[in-house]
Amino acid sequence: MESEERAAPAEDLAVGETGAGESPRQTYMEEAGPQAGQENSPDMEPAPESGMPALAEYALEQQLARGRRLLEAQMQIIQSVDPAVKSLADLRAQPEFSRFDRLVKSGMAISDAYKLACFDRLSRQQAAAARQAAINDARAKEHLAPVGGGQAAEDGLTDEIIRNYRQYNPRWTRAQIAAFHRSYKQGV
């Protein structure tokens, strides 16, 4: 139990709680249950309410509430990394769940186990998103291209201007087109 408490984030313990209680890993194990390959052990089953003193019942409720808060905090971290994961059911549906489950059972924090188990897939998704953002950024600036559909050369002629002049005078060279174009622009 002590190693599980050390796996909890330090900010959760600094809120003013003593650190006693369930870790998010325990709450995960409790909720994942047999689907995660975990047999229900007697210490995870709630004690019967009739034989428990009120103070012990209150302490158990506080521990469970703290465990739920820690689990929610871990799930928020996972959501920031992978927005598709919104619940434990979503975690079970991930292709890397068996590796994730082994890491959590070995004592690793839930968010760290998810990051480690899904690192390859998440990094590929992040690279694809960055690539798409770069493409979108480049496309957003296409409207800034010069009129005439291409880059103007040193003489101020674009490919489209040259095509238009050669349509009427197919034998003209680029130098002849440039000279005529300059005189045309001066006369206008």
C-alpha positions as CSV (number, residue, x, y, z in Angstrom):
1,M,0.0,0.0,0.0
2,E,2.9,2.4,0.7
3,S,4.3,2.0,-2.8
4,E,0.9,2.8,-4.2
5,E,0.6,6.0,-2.2
6,R,4.1,7.1,-3.5
7,A,2.8,6.6,-7.0
8,A,0.1,9.2,-6.4
9,P,0.9,12.7,-7.6
10,A,2.4,15.1,-5.0
11,E,-0.1,17.8,-5.7
12,D,-3.0,15.5,-4.7
13,L,-1.3,15.0,-1.3
14,A,-0.6,18.7,-0.8
15,V,-4.2,19.6,-0.8
16,G,-4.4,19.0,2.9
17,E,-5.2,15.3,3.0
18,T,-3.1,12.9,4.9
19,G,-2.3,10.6,2.1
20,A,-4.1,7.7,3.6
21,G,-6.7,6.0,1.4
22,E,-7.0,4.6,-2.0
23,S,-4.8,5.5,-4.8
24,P,-6.2,6.1,-8.3
25,R,-4.6,2.8,-9.2
26,Q,-6.7,1.0,-6.6
27,T,-9.8,2.8,-7.8
28,Y,-8.9,1.8,-11.4
29,M,-8.4,-1.8,-10.3
30,E,-11.7,-1.7,-8.4
31,E,-13.7,-0.4,-11.4
32,A,-11.8,-2.4,-14.0
33,G,-12.4,-5.6,-12.0
34,P,-12.5,-8.9,-13.8
35,Q,-12.4,-7.3,-17.3
36,A,-8.8,-6.2,-16.5
37,G,-7.9,-9.7,-15.4
38,Q,-8.2,-8.7,-11.7
39,E,-10.0,-11.1,-9.3
40,N,-12.0,-9.3,-6.6
41,S,-10.1,-9.7,-3.4
42,P,-11.8,-9.4,0.0
43,D,-10.1,-6.2,0.9
44,M,-11.6,-4.4,-2.1
45,E,-15.2,-5.4,-1.3
46,P,-17.1,-2.9,0.8
47,A,-17.7,-4.0,4.3
48,P,-21.3,-4.7,5.3
49,E,-22.9,-1.5,6.6
50,S,-24.7,-3.1,9.5
51,G,-21.6,-4.3,11.3
52,M,-19.4,-1.2,10.7
53,P,-19.2,1.7,13.3
54,A,-20.2,5.1,12.0
55,L,-16.6,6.5,12.2
56,A,-15.2,3.6,10.2
57,E,-17.9,4.0,7.6
58,Y,-17.2,7.7,7.4
59,A,-13.4,7.0,7.0
60,L,-14.1,4.5,4.2
61,E,-16.4,7.0,2.4
62,Q,-13.6,9.6,2.6
63,Q,-11.0,7.1,1.3
64,L,-13.3,6.2,-1.6
65,A,-14.0,9.9,-2.4
66,R,-10.3,10.6,-2.4
67,G,-9.7,7.7,-4.7
68,R,-12.3,8.9,-7.1
69,R,-10.9,12.4,-7.1
70,L,-7.4,11.0,-7.8
71,L,-8.8,8.8,-10.6
72,E,-10.6,11.8,-12.1
73,A,-7.4,13.8,-12.0
74,Q,-5.5,11.0,-13.7
75,M,-8.3,10.7,-16.3
76,Q,-8.0,14.4,-17.0
77,I,-4.3,14.0,-17.7
78,I,-5.0,11.2,-20.0
79,Q,-7.7,13.2,-21.8
80,S,-5.2,16.0,-22.3
81,V,-2.9,13.6,-24.1
82,D,-5.7,11.6,-25.9
83,P,-9.0,13.4,-26.1
84,A,-10.7,10.2,-27.4
85,V,-10.4,8.7,-23.9
86,K,-13.2,9.9,-21.7
87,S,-13.8,6.9,-19.3
88,L,-12.4,3.6,-18.1
89,A,-14.5,1.9,-20.8
90,D,-12.6,3.9,-23.4
91,L,-9.3,2.8,-21.8
92,R,-10.4,-0.9,-22.1
93,A,-11.2,-0.3,-25.8
94,Q,-7.6,0.9,-26.6
95,P,-5.5,-1.6,-28.5
96,E,-2.7,-1.2,-26.0
97,F,-4.9,-2.0,-23.0
98,S,-3.2,-5.2,-21.9
99,R,0.2,-3.5,-21.7
100,F,-1.4,-0.5,-19.9
101,D,-3.1,-2.9,-17.4
102,R,0.2,-4.7,-16.7
103,L,1.9,-1.3,-16.1
104,V,-0.8,-0.1,-13.7
105,K,-0.7,-3.4,-11.8
106,S,3.0,-3.1,-11.4
107,G,2.5,0.1,-9.4
108,M,2.8,2.9,-12.1
109,A,0.4,5.9,-12.0
110,I,-2.5,5.5,-14.4
111,S,-1.6,8.5,-16.6
112,D,2.1,7.5,-16.8
113,A,1.1,4.0,-17.7
114,Y,-1.2,5.2,-20.5
115,K,1.5,7.5,-21.9
116,L,4.0,4.7,-21.9
117,A,1.7,2.1,-23.3
118,C,0.3,4.3,-26.1
119,F,3.5,6.3,-26.9
120,D,4.0,5.1,-30.4
121,R,0.4,5.6,-31.5
122,L,0.1,9.0,-29.8
123,S,3.3,10.2,-31.3
124,R,2.2,9.2,-34.8
125,Q,-1.1,11.0,-34.3
126,Q,0.7,14.1,-33.1
127,A,3.1,14.1,-36.1
128,A,0.1,13.7,-38.5
129,A,-1.7,16.6,-36.8
130,A,1.4,18.8,-37.1
131,R,1.9,17.8,-40.7
132,Q,-1.8,18.7,-41.4
133,A,-1.4,22.0,-39.6
134,A,1.6,22.9,-41.7
135,I,-0.4,22.1,-44.9
136,N,-3.4,24.1,-43.7
137,D,-1.1,27.0,-42.9
138,A,0.5,26.9,-46.3
139,R,-2.9,26.7,-48.0
140,A,-4.1,29.7,-46.0
141,K,-1.5,31.9,-47.6
142,E,-2.1,30.8,-51.2
143,H,-4.3,33.9,-51.7
144,L,-1.1,36.0,-51.4
145,A,0.5,34.6,-54.6
146,P,1.0,37.2,-57.3
147,V,-1.6,37.8,-60.0
148,G,-0.8,35.8,-63.0
149,G,-0.4,32.5,-61.3
150,G,3.3,32.2,-60.6
151,Q,6.4,33.9,-59.4
152,A,7.5,36.8,-61.4
153,A,11.1,36.6,-62.8
154,E,13.6,39.5,-62.7
155,D,12.1,41.0,-65.8
156,G,8.6,41.0,-64.3
157,L,7.2,38.3,-66.5
158,T,5.1,35.4,-65.2
159,D,4.6,32.1,-67.0
160,E,1.0,33.2,-67.8
161,I,2.1,36.5,-69.4
162,I,4.6,34.7,-71.6
163,R,1.9,32.2,-72.6
164,N,-0.5,35.0,-73.5
165,Y,2.2,36.8,-75.7
166,R,3.2,33.5,-77.4
167,Q,-0.4,32.8,-78.2
168,Y,-0.3,35.7,-80.7
169,N,3.4,35.6,-81.6
170,P,4.7,32.0,-81.1
171,R,8.2,32.8,-82.4
172,W,9.0,35.5,-79.9
173,T,11.8,34.9,-77.5
174,R,11.6,35.8,-73.8
175,A,13.8,38.9,-74.4
176,Q,11.5,40.1,-77.2
177,I,8.4,39.5,-75.0
178,A,10.1,41.4,-72.1
179,A,10.9,44.3,-74.4
180,F,7.4,44.5,-75.8
181,H,5.9,44.2,-72.3
182,R,8.0,47.0,-70.9
183,S,7.0,49.3,-73.8
184,Y,3.4,48.3,-73.5
185,K,3.4,49.1,-69.8
186,Q,5.0,52.5,-70.4
187,G,2.5,53.4,-73.0
188,V,-0.5,52.6,-70.9
